Amino acid sequence: MRFLKDCLSLNIFHFMDKLASISFDNTECAFAYKKDKALKRAHFLFSSMGKPWLINLGLKLTPVAIKWNLPFTKPIIRSTIFAQFVGGETLQETASVAKILGEYNVQVILDYGVEGGGDGEPGFEHSTKQFIGVIEYAATQPNIPFMSVKVTGLARFGLLEKIDAMMHQEDGSLMKRYIKAVHTLDHAEKEEWHNVRLRLLHICETAAAKKVAVLIDAEETWIQDPVDALTMLMMDTFNKGRVIIYNTLQLYRHDRLAFLKDSYEASVERDFVLGIKLVRGAYMEKERERAVTMGYPSPIQPDKKSCDRDYDAAVTFCIDHLDKIAVVVASHNENSNLLTTELLKQKNLSPDHPHVHLSQLYGMSDNITFNLANAGCSVSKYLPFGPIKDVVPYLMRRAQENSSVAGQTGRELGLIEKEIKRRRI
C-alpha cells in the first residue's frame, strides 16, 4: 500500500513538472500530426482569412452557391475550409481523423453538424437518429468520450423563441419561469414541445447507457432560456453521482457568471453533478445587431477585457468546486488554458482530473491542444462532421471568427510559418 502511494505521489510530481513546462510556442509538437501538404494548405487558408474583403465575399456567395448547387462549389469547399475544420461528411470519414488525433493522446468531441430541421418534424426525428448513431459509434472508440447536440436540431426555432419570450415575462427562478411558460402554450404547441423533450430524453438515455457524455450547445440569447431549463432537467435526471450532461455557457454574455453560480446552487439543492462547458461565444455580431434593431440592452459584454475577466472567473469557480462541478474549458485563449493548468498545479490535482477537460476546435489552436496533451492533460478537439450543405453555417462562423477576432488569424499563421521554416519545406 505504501509502495502504491509513493508511486502515485511520484506520478503527480511528474505531471506537475510537465504542467510547469508547457509552451504553446512549441510548433514541432503542435503540428506533428500534419503532413507537409496539410500544413501548406492550412497556411494558404489562414492567409486568405487575413483578407477581410475576401471573407466578406465568401460569406455572401458560398450559401447561395450551395443552395443553387453551382458546379465546382462543393469540391472547392471540400479541399479548403471543409478539410481544415471538419472531420468528414460521414462518420466513416471522420473516424480516420479521430484515429490520428488519438495517436497523439488527443480526444474527440463528435458533433453532427445539423442546425435546424429543414423538414420539420421528420427532420427533427432524422437528427435524433443521427445523434443516437453518433453516441453508439463514440461508445466503441477509446478516445471519443463526448458528443455535442444542438437543440435547434431537435426543435422548431419559432417554438423555442416563443417559450423564451414567455419566460422573460415571468418572475422567479429559471425552472419556475419555464414551467409557467410551457403551461401557457396552446394544445398543439404543448404536444410539439413534448416531442422535443422526448427526443432529448431518448438521446440522454442512450448516452447514459453507453457512458458517453452529451454537451448541449449554446444558442442565441432569445432562445437560450428553454434550452437551459431543458438541460437542467436532464442533468437532474442523469448526473446523479456521475456526469453525462453538460450545459454550455457563453461568457461573452454579461449574465453568465451569475448564471453559473445559480446553476451550482441548484445542483447542490437537487444533489446532481453540474456539467458545464465554458466558451466565450459564437453569435456576438448577430446579438449586438438584434439588440440595436429591437431597442433592448445588449446582452454582450462591453469589451473583451470584461469577457476575459468573467471567463477566467468561471474557470476558477468551477475548479474550486470540483466535488459538484465537471468542467470543459473550451477556449482558444492561451491565458485561460494556462490558468486552468496553474489552478490544477496549485491544488496538487492531476492534469487529467476526471472533472476537468480542455478543448479546442478542430483546425484551430493546435499549439494549445497538442502541447496540453503532451503535458498529460485531458484535452480534445471539437470535431464536426456532416454533408457540406449542412455544415456550411458552421464553416461560415469559423471563417468570420478568424477574420474578426483580433490577432487570431495572425497567431495561427505565425505558428504555421514557424513550423514550415523549421521543416524547411
Buried (B, 14 or more C-beta within 10 A) or exposed (E): EEEEEEEEEEEBEEBBEBBEEBEBEBBEBBBBBBEEEEBBBBBEBBBBBBEEEBBEEBBEEBBEBBEEEEEEBBEEBBEBBBBBBBBBBEBEEBBEBBEEBBEBBBBBBBBBBBBBBEEEEEBBBBBBEBBBEBBBBBBEBEBBBBBBBBBBBBBBBEBBBBBBEBBEEBEEEBBEBBBBBBEEBEEEBEEBBEBBBEBBBBBBBBBBEBEBBBBBBBBBBBBBBBBBBBBBBBBBBBBEEBBBBBBBBBBBBBBBBEBBBEBBEBBEEBEBBBBBBBBBBBBBEEBEEBBEEEEEEBBBBEEEEBBBBBBBBBBEBBBEBBEBBBBBBBBBBBEBBBBBBBBBBEEEBBBBBEBBBBBBBBBBBBBBBBBBBBBBBBBBBBBBBBEBBBBBEBBBBBBBBBBEBEEBBEBBBBBBBBBBEEEEE
